[in-house]
Amino acid sequence: MYSDILLSGITARDIERIIRVEHSDPHSVLGGHPATIGGKAGVVMRAFHPDASKAFVLFQGKRHAMTAVDKSGLFYVWLPSCHLPFAYTVLFVFPDESRWETEVPYRFVPTLGAQDLHYAAEGKHYRLYEKLGAHEREMEGVKGTAFAVWAPNAGRVSVIGDFNRWDGRITPMRSMGSTGIWEIFVPGVQQGDLYKYEIKTHGGDLRIKTDPMAFSMELRPETATRVWNVDSYEWSDRLWIEDRAKRDTFSNAMNIYEVHLGSWLRIPEEGNRWATYREMAATLVKHMKEYGFTHVELMPIMEHPFDASWGYQVTGYY
């Protein structure tokens, strides 16, 4: 049914799982893979877009037409005498002649190392937020975002967003074995881009989930998570940190004031909106000094499904 070139290094079942978007390791099929055909070494390239009618591989200033597998959106081409790794893009052409040239996620190595996976599987990775979630990275000179999520009971996980029209068929992730973690590096995705995860259960149901490790989210009632680099924030509390180190916190009096920022101060002249942190700071400090408080305890300032939760029903922890 399938050509020897298409099946080089894989099986017909691999092809069928890619077409049905059910493969737990799409990287093992899609992208470029070394192969020897007819005694000659080269590279087999495969690409998938369920809505495309044509596809081309572009590299070294040349365009190579790919062969379509039925009308499934799977394409392949044999490139003799080529040797990996090399940079390339894929050009998809659609029935209305619109085009999309893109870097292919399936040519990049995993963004999580063996040690991270080991400690994550043991439940002992204490900085997991640095590995899971969405993190801007540069791989092989290509800028993009590394996505990783823990979904141990999923049959398939895809990252969806504006960058792929929220279509879970376009960017399926790879399973990192028994760890339950799924990952992918998506070129071109950058800070501010919205995304979610599409999870397909073993029963065939689809679930759309926000990222529990996200650093930024849309304002409710919208629920998408957002790529964001928190390391870019420039702190300005150096003098306070230095002064704190000089004090003996265990011998000084402590009187804690617990505050829910969302209800403590509003701006009635502007539609009763929330005050910003800076707008609230001076009033809050004045109030604490007046009543003899030495410390402020903020009720959870993470994301919440609705305002009346007072911080107890958290949807975004980071």
C-alpha positions, 0 to 999 in steps of 0.5 A: 500500500505504501512505497518503500521510500515512505516506509523506510525505517518505520511501519505502516502502523506508524503512518496510519497513527500519524494520519489519525494524529494518534502517534505518541512520538511523531518526531520518529516519523516526521522531519528528516531521517537517514535512510539507505535506499537502493544501496545509496545513503540519503535522507527521507523527509516527511511532513504532515498537514491535513489540509494541504494539497501540496508540500515542498522541502526548501533548503540550500536555495532549492525546492524539492516537491514532496509526494502526497500519500493519498489525500491524507495530508502526509507527504514525503520525498527522498533526498539522495546524498544528503546528510543530517543535520541540515536546516530546512523549511517546509512549504505547504500549499492549500487547495485555495493556493494559499501557502504556509512556509514553516520551520518544522518542529520535528527536526529538533532534539528533546528540550528536556534532559535525562536528569530532569526526566528522572527527577520529575518521574520520582516527584523530586524535581523541585524547580519543575516550573523551569522545565514544564510550561512554555519557555522561549529558547533558541535551538540550532539558531532558530528562535521559538518556544519549548512546551512541556506538560505532564499528562500521564494518561493522555493518548495524544497531546498537541499544543494549540494557539494562534500560531496553528489556528488552534488546530490540534492536528498540526503540532502533536507533541512527543511522549517522553516515555514513562515519565508522563511528560509530553514536549515539543519545540515550536519555532517562531512562537514568542512572548505574548503568544496564546496557547493551550493543550489539546489532549486526546484520551485513550477513549477518543475524547478531546479535552482543551486545557490551559497550562498549569505551569504557565507564567501568564494568562488571559484576563477572565473570562478568557482562559488561554495561557500566554508565553511569557519570560518572567526572567526579563523583569528587572527587580529594584529592591536591592537596598531593601534586600541588603537591609533585611540581611542586617536585621535579626528577624527572630528577635523582632516583633511580628504582627501580620496583616492578611490582605486580599488585594482584589477587594482591599482597594478599588478605584470607584471613579474609574468603573470600580476597577482594581488598583494596581500594585503601585497604586495600592502600595502607599495606602496599604503601608499607611494603613499598616503603620497606623494599626501597628502591623509589621508584615503583610501577607498577600492572599494568593495573587495567582490566576483565579476562575472568578473574583469571588474566590478570594484566592482559594480556587487557583487556576494558574499557580505561577 
